[in-house]
Amino acid sequence: MRYYKNKEVIEISRFRIIIVVLTLITLSTFLFGLTVLAAGSTGGAMEQSPSILVEGKALPAGSAYLENGCLMVPLRGLAESLGWNLAWNEDAREISIQDGGTEIILRLDGDTARVENDMLFRMPAPVQVVDGRSFVPLRFVCEHMKLKVGYDQEMKTAYIFREDREYHLYAEGREFTLVVSNNQSDKPMNFRFNSSQTHDFVLKQGEDTVWRMSEGKMYLTVVSDRVLGPGQCWTFQGMLDKDLAPGEYTLEAWFNGWDGRYYIKDPNPRAAINYTVPAPAGQ
């Protein structure tokens, strides 16, 4: 009798295990079905079009797309934003881009470009015509026109710079943007942050600080490392949350990443521009 009871207990335990396993399998199948359904419902959605900014000013939205990892942009809109001259050679089916003494000639049905002194360069993607507009590889064209390009993967934004430097500061109304770019080297840049405060914006009038974005805020003391790849950039933003008297100010951008090139922390501010608070309308 005792043996029978033990056997009964064993059989019951096995039964419970089978029930648990079957329940887990059913639940997993259900969750997998939900995942597939969700993926299918968004599969036809268009991927967000990358944004293009020329010295902080945005090109028309939805005008760029990625082609095998290459960012393609409408040539005419790009040329108008940068002041380039365009010329079309119907017989040769070529587009000439000119800016001062710099010229690039792109062939409409080819993947090569003629640059200064007729040097031939292979483009990462050929010129493409979409809805009557010619699209060209952004980085290739801009860099051969002596400009710099940085791409923020997280923000899906490409920045075009006229000046070859690491830190670029822009102001649009009350919104401030600091762009940190790696265009000076073909090697990655390693940054260490000693707190969650990665950046700061400061407004000064003369030598007096009248506003600081970080004032009154708390940040975590935590060490983190980030890598900025060649040709990439990071975007740091802030918002002026204080009403200031109309007048002229200096906007400073502080960056708290240490790249290890110096024995002490890099000097701040990294960038500064003039900032105007306009008088109210009617005054």
KOLKOLLO-953399 format. One record per residue: x, y, z of N, C-alpha, C in turn. Coordinates in steps of 0.1 Angstrom, whole numbers, padded with zeros to 4 digits, always signed. Example, Ala and Ser with C-alpha at 12.3 -4.5 7.8 and 13.67 -1.06 7.14 Angstrom:
<atoms>
+0132-0057+0078+0123-0045+0078+0132-0033+0078
+0128-0022+0071+0137-0011+0071+0129+0000+0079
</atoms>
This chain:
<atoms>
+0008-0012+0000+0000+0000+0000+0009+0013+0000
+0019+0012+0007+0028+0024+0008+0035+0026-0006
+0038+0016-0012+0044+0017-0025+0035+0023-0035
+0022+0020-0034+0012+0025-0043+0010+0040-0041
+0010+0044-0029+0009+0059-0026+0021+0066-0032
+0033+0061-0031+0044+0068-0037+0043+0069-0052
+0038+0058-0058+0037+0057-0072+0026+0068-0076
+0015+0069-0068+0005+0078-0071+0010+0092-0071
+0018+0095-0061+0024+0109-0060+0033+0112-0072
+0041+0102-0076+0049+0104-0087+0041+0106-0100
+0030+0099-0102+0022+0101-0114+0016+0114-0114
+0011+0119-0102+0005+0132-0101+0015+0143-0104
+0028+0142-0099+0038+0151-0102+0041+0152-0117
+0042+0140-0123+0044+0140-0138+0033+0147-0145
+0021+0145-0141+0009+0151-0147+0010+0166-0146
+0014+0171-0134+0015+0186-0132+0026+0192-0141
+0037+0185-0143+0048+0190-0151+0044+0191-0165
+0036+0180-0170+0031+0180-0184+0022+0192-0186
+0013+0195-0176+0004+0206-0178+0011+0219-0179
+0022+0221-0170+0030+0234-0170+0037+0235-0184
+0043+0225-0189+0050+0225-0202+0040+0229-0213
+0029+0223-0213+0019+0226-0224+0014+0240-0223
+0012+0245-0210+0008+0259-0208+0019+0269-0214
+0031+0266-0211+0042+0275-0216+0043+0275-0231
+0041+0263-0237+0042+0262-0251+0030+0270-0258
+0018+0269-0252+0007+0276-0257+0009+0291-0256
+0014+0295-0244+0016+0310-0242+0027+0315-0251
+0038+0308-0254+0048+0312-0263+0043+0313-0277
+0035+0304-0281+0029+0304-0295+0020+0317-0296
+0012+0320-0286+0003+0331-0286+0011+0344-0287
+0022+0345-0279+0030+0358-0279+0037+0359-0292
+0042+0348-0298+0048+0348-0311+0038+0353-0322
+0026+0349-0321+0016+0353-0330+0013+0368-0330
+0013+0373-0317+0011+0387-0316+0022+0395-0322
+0035+0390-0320+0047+0397-0325+0046+0397-0341
+0043+0386-0347+0042+0386-0361+0031+0395-0366
+0019+0395-0359+0008+0403-0363+0012+0418-0362
+0019+0422-0351+0024+0436-0350+0033+0439-0361
+0043+0430-0364+0052+0433-0374+0046+0434-0388
+0036+0426-0390+0029+0427-0403+0021+0439-0404
+0015+0444-0393+0007+0456-0394+0015+0469-0397
+0028+0469-0394+0037+0480-0396+0046+0478-0408
+0046+0466-0414+0056+0463-0424+0055+0472-0436
+0043+0477-0439+0041+0485-0451+0044+0500-0448
+0047+0504-0436+0049+0517-0432+0062+0522-0438
+0063+0535-0443+0075+0541-0448+0084+0544-0437
+0097+0541-0439+0107+0545-0429+0109+0560-0429
+0112+0566-0417+0113+0580-0416+0124+0585-0425
+0121+0595-0433+0131+0601-0442+0141+0609-0434
+0154+0607-0437+0164+0615-0430+0163+0630-0432
+0167+0637-0421+0166+0652-0422+0180+0657-0427
+0180+0668-0434+0193+0674-0439+0193+0688-0434
+0204+0692-0427+0205+0706-0422+0218+0712-0428
+0217+0724-0434+0228+0731-0439+0231+0743-0429
+0242+0742-0422+0245+0752-0412+0233+0754-0403
+0226+0744-0399+0215+0744-0389+0202+0747-0395
+0201+0750-0408+0189+0753-0415+0184+0740-0423
+0172+0736-0421+0167+0723-0426+0163+0725-0441
+0166+0715-0449+0161+0714-0462+0147+0709-0461
+0139+0710-0472+0125+0705-0472+0124+0691-0467
+0114+0688-0458+0113+0675-0452+0109+0665-0463
+0113+0652-0461+0110+0642-0470+0117+0642-0483
+0128+0649-0484+0134+0651-0497+0147+0642-0498
+0150+0634-0488+0162+0625-0488+0158+0611-0485
+0166+0601-0490+0164+0587-0487+0177+0580-0487
+0177+0568-0481+0189+0560-0480+0188+0549-0491
+0199+0547-0498+0201+0538-0509+0213+0529-0506
+0211+0517-0500+0222+0508-0497+0232+0515-0487
+0226+0522-0478+0235+0529-0468+0240+0542-0472
+0237+0547-0485+0242+0559-0490+0230+0569-0490
+0232+0581-0484+0222+0591-0483+0221+0599-0496
+0209+0598-0502+0207+0605-0515+0198+0617-0513
+0202+0628-0519+0194+0641-0517+0192+0647-0531
+0181+0655-0532+0178+0662-0544+0189+0673-0547
+0195+0672-0559+0206+0681-0562+0202+0696-0562
+0191+0699-0568+0187+0713-0570+0185+0720-0556
+0177+0713-0547+0175+0719-0534+0188+0721-0526
+0197+0711-0527+0210+0712-0521+0218+0724-0526
+0218+0725-0540+0226+0736-0546+0220+0750-0542
+0207+0751-0542+0201+0764-0539+0204+0768-0524
+0205+0758-0515+0208+0761-0501+0222+0765-0499
+0231+0760-0508+0246+0762-0506+0251+0773-0516
+0242+0778-0525+0247+0788-0534+0255+0783-0546
+0253+0770-0549+0260+0764-0561+0253+0768-0574
+0261+0768-0584+0256+0769-0598+0255+0756-0605
+0243+0753-0612+0241+0741-0619+0240+0743-0634
+0246+0734-0642+0245+0735-0656+0243+0721-0662
+0233+0720-0671+0230+0707-0677+0235+0707-0692
+0242+0696-0695+0247+0694-0708+0239+0682-0714
+0230+0686-0723+0220+0676-0729+0228+0666-0737
+0237+0670-0745+0244+0660-0754+0252+0650-0746
+0259+0654-0736+0267+0645-0728+0259+0639-0717
+0247+0644-0714+0239+0640-0703+0247+0641-0690
+0252+0653-0688+0261+0656-0676+0255+0668-0668
+0257+0668-0655+0254+0679-0647+0266+0685-0641
+0268+0698-0643+0280+0705-0637+0276+0712-0625
+0283+0710-0614+0281+0718-0601+0293+0727-0599
+0291+0740-0598+0302+0749-0596+0300+0758-0584
+0311+0761-0578+0311+0770-0566+0325+0776-0566
+0326+0789-0571+0339+0795-0572+0348+0788-0582
+0360+0783-0577+0369+0776-0586+0367+0761-0585
+0357+0756-0578+0355+0742-0576+0344+0737-0585
+0346+0726-0592+0336+0721-0601+0336+0705-0601
+0324+0700-0601+0322+0685-0602+0312+0683-0614
+0315+0673-0622+0307+0670-0633+0302+0655-0631
+0289+0654-0630+0282+0641-0628+0275+0636-0640
+0277+0623-0643+0271+0618-0655+0258+0611-0651
+0247+0614-0658+0234+0610-0654+0232+0595-0654
+0239+0588-0663+0237+0573-0664+0250+0566-0660
+0258+0572-0652+0270+0565-0647+0272+0567-0632
+0283+0560-0627+0286+0561-0613+0299+0568-0611
+0304+0575-0620+0317+0582-0619+0315+0597-0620
+0324+0605-0614+0323+0619-0614+0337+0625-0617
+0337+0636-0625+0349+0643-0629+0351+0655-0619
+0362+0655-0613+0364+0666-0603+0376+0674-0609
+0381+0683-0602+0391+0692-0607+0402+0685-0614
+0407+0691-0625+0417+0685-0634+0413+0672-0640
+0399+0671-0642+0394+0659-0649+0397+0646-0642
+0399+0646-0629+0402+0634-0621+0389+0626-0620
+0389+0613-0623+0377+0605-0622+0376+0599-0608
+0364+0599-0602+0362+0593-0589+0349+0585-0590
+0349+0573-0585+0337+0565-0585+0328+0569-0573
+0315+0571-0576+0306+0575-0566+0300+0562-0558
+0296+0564-0546+0291+0552-0539+0277+0548-0544
+0271+0557-0552+0258+0554-0558+0256+0563-0570
+0250+0558-0581+0249+0567-0593+0238+0578-0591
+0239+0588-0599+0228+0598-0599+0215+0591-0603
+0204+0594-0596+0191+0588-0598+0181+0599-0600
+0172+0596-0610+0161+0606-0613+0148+0600-0607
+0142+0607-0598+0130+0603-0592+0120+0614-0593
+0109+0612-0600+0098+0622-0602+0104+0634-0608
+0113+0633-0618+0119+0644-0625+0130+0651-0618
+0133+0647-0606+0144+0653-0598+0156+0644-0597
+0168+0651-0598+0181+0643-0598+0185+0642-0583
+0188+0630-0579+0193+0627-0565+0207+0623-0566
+0215+0628-0557+0230+0625-0557+0234+0621-0543
+0245+0614-0542+0250+0610-0529+0256+0622-0521
+0250+0624-0510+0252+0637-0503+0267+0638-0499
+0272+0629-0492+0286+0630-0486+0296+0631-0498
+0295+0624-0508+0305+0624-0519+0305+0638-0525
+0293+0643-0529+0292+0656-0535+0297+0667-0526
+0293+0668-0514+0296+0678-0505+0311+0678-0502
+0317+0667-0499+0331+0666-0496+0340+0670-0508
+0336+0667-0520+0343+0672-0532+0341+0686-0535
+0331+0692-0529+0328+0706-0530+0334+0714-0518
+0343+0707-0511+0351+0712-0499+0342+0716-0487
+0332+0708-0485+0323+0709-0473+0325+0696-0465
+0320+0697-0453+0321+0685-0444+0306+0680-0440
+0305+0667-0439+0292+0662-0436+0293+0653-0423
+0284+0654-0414+0283+0646-0402+0269+0639-0402
+0268+0627-0398+0255+0620-0398+0253+0615-0384
+0241+0619-0378+0237+0614-0365+0228+0603-0367
+0233+0591-0364+0225+0579-0366+0212+0578-0358
+0214+0582-0345+0202+0582-0336+0191+0591-0340
+0195+0603-0345+0185+0613-0349+0181+0612-0363
+0188+0604-0371+0186+0603-0385+0187+0616-0392
+0198+0623-0389+0200+0637-0394+0214+0639-0399
+0215+0645-0411+0228+0648-0417+0230+0663-0416
+0242+0667-0411+0246+0681-0410+0257+0684-0420
+0255+0695-0427+0265+0700-0437+0272+0712-0431
+0285+0711-0430+0293+0722-0423+0302+0729-0434
+0303+0742-0433+0312+0749-0441+0326+0749-0435
+0326+0749-0421+0339+0750-0414+0343+0736-0409
+0356+0733-0409+0361+0720-0405+0365+0721-0390
+0356+0719-0382+0358+0719-0367+0349+0708-0360
+0352+0706-0348+0345+0695-0341+0332+0700-0335
+0330+0712-0331+0319+0717-0324+0312+0728-0331
+0298+0726-0333+0290+0735-0341+0278+0739-0333
+0275+0752-0331+0265+0757-0323+0255+0765-0331
+0242+0761-0329+0231+0768-0336+0220+0772-0327
+0213+0783-0330+0202+0788-0322+0190+0791-0332
+0179+0786-0328+0166+0788-0336+0156+0792-0326
+0153+0805-0325+0144+0810-0314+0149+0806-0301
+0142+0799-0293+0146+0795-0279+0153+0781-0279
+0154+0775-0291+0160+0762-0291+0175+0763-0295
+0183+0756-0288+0197+0756-0290+0202+0742-0293
+0212+0741-0303+0217+0728-0307+0232+0728-0308
+0238+0719-0301+0253+0717-0302+0255+0704-0310
+0263+0704-0320+0266+0692-0328+0281+0690-0327
+0284+0678-0322+0298+0673-0320+0301+0664-0332
+0311+0667-0340+0313+0659-0352+0327+0653-0352
+0329+0642-0359+0342+0636-0361+0345+0636-0376
+0350+0648-0381+0353+0650-0395+0368+0652-0397
+0376+0653-0386+0390+0656-0386+0399+0644-0387
+0393+0632-0386+0401+0620-0385+0393+0608-0391
+0400+0598-0396+0394+0586-0401+0394+0575-0390
+0396+0579-0378+0396+0570-0366+0385+0574-0357
+0379+0564-0349+0369+0568-0340+0374+0576-0328
+0366+0584-0323+0369+0592-0311+0362+0587-0299
+0370+0584-0288+0364+0578-0276+0362+0589-0265
+0350+0590-0260+0347+0601-0250+0343+0594-0237
+0346+0600-0226+0342+0595-0213+0334+0607-0206
+0323+0603-0201+0314+0612-0193+0314+0608-0179
+0317+0618-0170+0317+0614-0156+0304+0616-0148
+0293+0620-0156+0280+0622-0150+0270+0621-0161
+0257+0621-0158+0247+0621-0168+0245+0634-0175
+0252+0644-0170+0252+0658-0177+0262+0658-0188
+0257+0656-0200+0266+0655-0212+0270+0668-0217
+0261+0678-0215+0263+0692-0221+0256+0702-0213
+0258+0715-0217+0252+0726-0210+0252+0738-0220
+0242+0747-0218+0241+0759-0226+0241+0771-0216
+0248+0781-0219+0250+0793-0210+0248+0806-0219
+0240+0815-0213+0238+0828-0219+0245+0838-0210
+0253+0847-0217+0260+0857-0210+0258+0871-0216
+0258+0881-0208+0257+0895-0212+0270+0902-0207
+0279+0904-0215+0292+0908-0211+0299+0897-0203
+0303+0899-0191+0309+0888-0183+0299+0882-0174
+0287+0887-0174+0277+0882-0164+0269+0870-0170
+0268+0859-0163+0260+0848-0167+0245+0851-0163
+0236+0851-0173+0222+0855-0170+0213+0842-0171
+0218+0831-0176+0211+0819-0177+0220+0807-0179
+0217+0796-0172+0224+0784-0174+0214+0772-0174
+0214+0764-0185+0204+0754-0186+0204+0744-0174
+0216+0741-0169+0217+0731-0159+0214+0736-0145
+0212+0749-0143+0209+0755-0130+0196+0749-0124
+0197+0744-0112+0186+0739-0105+0183+0724-0108
+0190+0718-0117+0188+0704-0121+0198+0695-0114
+0194+0683-0113+0202+0672-0106+0206+0662-0117
+0219+0657-0116+0224+0647-0125+0230+0636-0117
+0230+0624-0124+0235+0612-0117+0250+0612-0119
+0258+0608-0109+0272+0606-0109+0275+0592-0114
+0276+0591-0127+0279+0578-0133+0288+0579-0145
+0298+0570-0145+0308+0571-0156+0303+0563-0168
+0304+0569-0180+0300+0562-0192+0309+0565-0203
+0311+0556-0213+0320+0558-0224+0312+0557-0237
+0315+0566-0246+0308+0565-0259+0318+0567-0270
+0315+0561-0282+0325+0562-0293+0318+0569-0305
+0325+0579-0310+0320+0587-0321+0328+0583-0334
+0322+0576-0343+0329+0570-0355+0332+0581-0365
+0341+0578-0374+0345+0588-0385+0332+0592-0393
+0331+0605-0396+0320+0610-0404+0307+0610-0396
+0307+0607-0384+0295+0607-0376+0294+0619-0367
+0283+0622-0361+0281+0633-0352+0271+0630-0341
+0271+0638-0331+0261+0637-0320+0254+0650-0319
+0241+0650-0316+0233+0662-0314+0228+0664-0300
+0231+0675-0294+0227+0678-0281+0219+0691-0281
+0207+0691-0274+0198+0702-0276+0194+0707-0262
+0189+0719-0262+0184+0726-0250+0174+0737-0254
+0167+0741-0243+0156+0751-0246+0157+0762-0235
+0157+0774-0240+0157+0786-0231+0143+0786-0224
+0143+0785-0211+0131+0784-0203+0130+0797-0194
+0136+0808-0198+0136+0820-0190+0134+0832-0199
+0125+0841-0195+0123+0853-0203+0135+0863-0200
+0141+0868-0210+0152+0877-0209+0149+0890-0215
+0155+0901-0210+0153+0914-0216+0158+0914-0230
+0152+0922-0239+0157+0923-0253+0171+0928-0253
+0179+0923-0262+0193+0928-0262+0202+0917-0269
+0215+0920-0268+0225+0911-0274+0232+0903-0263
+0233+0890-0266+0239+0881-0256+0249+0872-0263
+0257+0865-0255+0266+0854-0260+0261+0841-0256
+0259+0832-0265+0254+0818-0262+0266+0809-0263
+0269+0802-0252+0280+0793-0251+0274+0778-0250
+0282+0769-0256+0278+0755-0255+0290+0748-0248
+0286+0741-0237+0296+0733-0230+0294+0718-0233
+0305+0711-0234+0305+0697-0237+0313+0690-0227
+0307+0680-0220+0314+0674-0208+0320+0660-0212
+0323+0657-0224+0329+0645-0228+0344+0647-0229
+0352+0639-0222+0367+0640-0222+0372+0630-0232
+0380+0634-0242+0385+0625-0252+0399+0620-0249
+0405+0623-0238+0418+0618-0234+0430+0624-0241
+0428+0635-0249+0439+0641-0256+0447+0650-0247
+0441+0653-0235+0448+0663-0226+0448+0656-0212
+0458+0661-0204+0459+0656-0191+0448+0661-0182
+0442+0673-0186+0431+0678-0178+0419+0678-0187
+0407+0681-0182+0395+0681-0189+0396+0692-0200
+0390+0690-0212+0391+0699-0222+0385+0713-0218
+0390+0724-0223+0384+0737-0218+0370+0739-0224
+0362+0745-0216+0349+0749-0220+0348+0764-0219
+0339+0771-0227+0330+0764-0236+0336+0760-0249
+0330+0750-0256+0335+0745-0268+0331+0753-0280
+0320+0760-0279+0315+0769-0290+0308+0781-0285
+0308+0792-0292+0300+0804-0287+0296+0812-0300
+0284+0817-0299+0278+0825-0310+0271+0837-0304
+0268+0847-0312+0260+0858-0308+0245+0854-0308
+0238+0859-0298+0224+0855-0296+0216+0868-0293
+0205+0870-0301+0197+0882-0299+0183+0879-0294
+0179+0886-0283+0166+0885-0278+0158+0897-0284
+0149+0895-0293+0142+0906-0300+0133+0913-0291
+0130+0926-0294+0120+0933-0286+0106+0929-0290
+0097+0929-0281+0083+0925-0285+0077+0933-0296
+0069+0927-0304+0063+0934-0315+0056+0946-0311
+0058+0957-0319+0051+0970-0316+0060+0979-0307
+0071+0974-0303+0080+0983-0294+0092+0988-0302
</atoms>
